[in-house]
Structure formats: C-alpha cells, structure tokens
Amino acid sequence: MESGLATTSSDAITRRFAQLAARGRRAFVPYVTAGHPDVQRSIALVQGLEASGADVIEIGVPFSDPMADGAVIQASSQKALELGVRFDQVLQIISAAALQIPVVLFSYLNPLLRGGDDALRRAAEAGAHGVLVTDLPLGADPEREAWFARGPLDFIRLVAPTTPSDRMGAIARTGSGFVYLISRLGVTGERSDLPPELPATVARLRAATTLPLCVGFGISRPEQARSVAKLADGVVVGSAIVRAADDSVDAALRLAASLRSAIDDA
C-alpha cells in the first residue's frame, strides 16, 4: 500500500453544499454507472445531468459482484463490463466529461484495490472529488480506511437506518464531504413509498454530525424527491435514472429535470 499520500483533497464538495445552504436549496445527486449504456452515451449523460441541475454526480465503477445493488444497477454494471469498462476506463470517462460540479467515485472496494496504490491520486487527477466505498464498514479494515481518509478525495461514509446513534457519530467522524444515509435496508432500486421512520433516522444522524446529509436508496419519483428534500441536504437518485438511460439519454435527462424541479419545490 502506498504510504504517506498527501492530503490534497479539493474542497469542491464542501463548497457546493455551503453554496446551496446559503441559498436555501437542497442538492440533487444523481448516480450513473460509468460506461452505461455505452462509453459515449455515458459521457453525454453525465454532461446532460450537469446541465439539468445536478449539484454532485456519483459515478459508479462497474463491478462483477455488486451485492448491494438491485437488478437495474446490476444489469448496467454487467453491460459496462462487457464493453470493457474497468477502473482506468472510468477515469477516462470522468476526464472526458470535464464536469464543473463535484464528482464522487462510487465503488466497491475490489476495483479500487485493483486500481493500484495510486488509484486515489489518479482519480483526483481525472476530475473526481470524493470516493464512496460500499463494502468498507467502520472498523473492518483500519489500515485501508486510513488510506482513504488521508488520500486526495473526500471519503464519503455510508450510514444505515439501523445504525445506533453513537456509531453514526463514529462513522461520520472518519469521513468528509457529506454523509450518505441509506433510507432503507436491502439493495438499491425503485420503491413505491418512503420508509415511515426516515424523519426520525435523519434527526438522529443530524444530532451525530455537522456534515451535510444526503439520502438515497429507493427514491425514484419527483414526489419522493420532494419529501426527502424537506428532511435532508441532498437527494440521491440512482436506479430510476439508470433505468431511464436504458431507453435513452434524453429520457434520463427528462427525469432528472423533473427531480430537480421537485427538489426545488420542497
């Protein structure tokens, strides 16, 4: 493992949330799988999402065993892998998109390890500002967690709705940028309703950290995004956008515009 990685993280994510807070707005945070539906349309999609009002974009690294993801994102990941999209190609997509908003690299641990000791530095150079690792819970691998924490990217931590309040605080203290609250247990995917305990869960997390709080998992419709925006600092939408992108980039961007409008109406 590379030692002594300088902490050169851009404060782009922190500045974005501060700007939004000053204007009384909430962040729209779409997720896409890099290389889906194909490389060129993937680039067009993230550029279009920026133009449609995204504040931060999560770009997923395709992985062959995405255990936390539902059928839609699993299928998008498999399609990207079949097109030869791996970690290095994800960085090429980020670089080619040349976004002016913060980018969070969304990944399982294995692709990042295969990227090498300089994976985080290369991601920052390509245009990423944060990294979220889905399968690295607090305390599971302290040495690897330290590698992320001292690297050049904000280390976005995940919190589950069942996490005790004291552990919420411990998780948040090891991260930066924002905290991603999983709205419900299970895998990613669209749901017909929001969990009734979500307001209480958000309140517990707010009491545990001063970092901005984004909520994701199961948010697919404008009315759901509006409800979440009344509680959180940001709304993450993934599966619905990925599914729409299967039809066309334009379909995904129409959905994104409706979500942006709903969040602003909160």
Buried (B, 14 or more C-beta within 10 A) or exposed (E): EEEEBEEEBBEBBBEBBEEBEEEEBBBBBBBBBBBBBEBEBBBBBBBBBBEBBBBBBBBBBBBEEBEBBBEBBBBBBBBBBEBEBBBBBBBBBBBBBEBEBBBBBBBBBBBBBEBEEEBBBBBBEBBBBBBBBBBBBBEEEEEBBBBBBBBBBBBBBBBBBEBEEEBBBBBBEBBBBBBBBBBBEEBBBBBEEBBEEBEEBBEBBBEBBEBBBBBBBBBBBBEBBBBBBEBBBBBBBBBBBBBBBBEEBEBBBBBBBBBBBBBBEB
